[in-house]
Amino acid sequence: MPMPDDYLDYPHRRYGMDHDRYDWSDMFKRKPISWPNGARIALSIVTHVQYFPLDMPSKPFKAPGALSMPYPDFRYYTNRDYGNRVGVFRVLRLLGELGLKTSFAINGIIAERYPALLRAVVEGGHEVVAHGLDMGKVHHSGLTEDEENAIVAEALRLLRDASGQSVSGWLSPGRAQGFNTPEILARNGVAYGLDWANDDLPYDMRTQNGPLVAMPMAYETDDRVVADEYFQSEPQWVQQVKDRFDVLYRESADHGGRVMSLPLHSWVSGMPYRIEYLREVLDYILSHDGVWTAPTSEICAAFRASS
């Protein structure tokens, strides 16, 4: 049977992207970014501090790293909780030794469950980024706008009250968003998000409640992704991070400042056998001239000032 003439007609087909959140652009043709003191690389270290509820729901989906054994899954619950009892403090010690001020993406419920942990992050001079309420409350379009807004508002309230910081950054559990998430974030005073992994530079996003900056955060060289999804070794992770840095550093000579994103998890890189690999990565990056390490909010502000 012949195909009807109008089979391929689609009134919404057009050139361009399937949303209007931001303008498409070639990164190599954008106006070069200038980082403070002429730095070539802005090093953005974001350590995830996460709470996985023992009874976390399985629908509509589980965030990466979620408990996977029959209830009660004490094996993986305690493995993830290692990051909150031990791993995060090991990462904090290393950052302190190197004199680095960075960002920690923290589930809001951590402020209630582990207040000493949050105090240690703040006292170390680090920025608190909201990482949702807990890892069992993922964002998706099945939530009503009011339901999602309540989760965002509660996470921000807990972290702002406990830290004394403005908490202007956001990372969703599992980097998952619904169609309304950007509007809800902007409405609640969030200035930048870390969910979208499609650039090596910050860019402006449009929402109905004002602008929102999408800050780079690597996916392929995320410590958890390399270990738990790609099943690759710690030396392989080190080499991949070094290679990522080398390319960005080389590009910065001709195209302006770049962001080197380094996502970490307290229950991954905070392990005794992994922390020295993190030290190796940081020593390598910091051995180069023109590397500026700063909390993500400061990098975002510098982008605003430069654009």
GINOR-V612989 format. One record per helix or strand. SS is the DSSP state (alpha for helix, beta for strand). FROM is the first residue (numbers start at 0). TO is the last residue. If there is no record, write none. Layout:
# GINOR-V612989
ss->{SS	SS}
from->{FROM	FROM}
to->{TO	TO}
This chain:
# GINOR-V612989
ss->{alpha	alpha	beta	alpha	beta	alpha	alpha	beta	alpha	beta	alpha	alpha	beta	beta	beta	alpha	alpha	beta	alpha	beta	alpha}
from->{26	35	40	73	102	109	114	126	144	168	172	180	191	202	211	222	233	257	271	290	295}
to->{28	37	48	97	105	112	122	129	162	169	174	186	192	204	213	228	254	264	285	292	305}
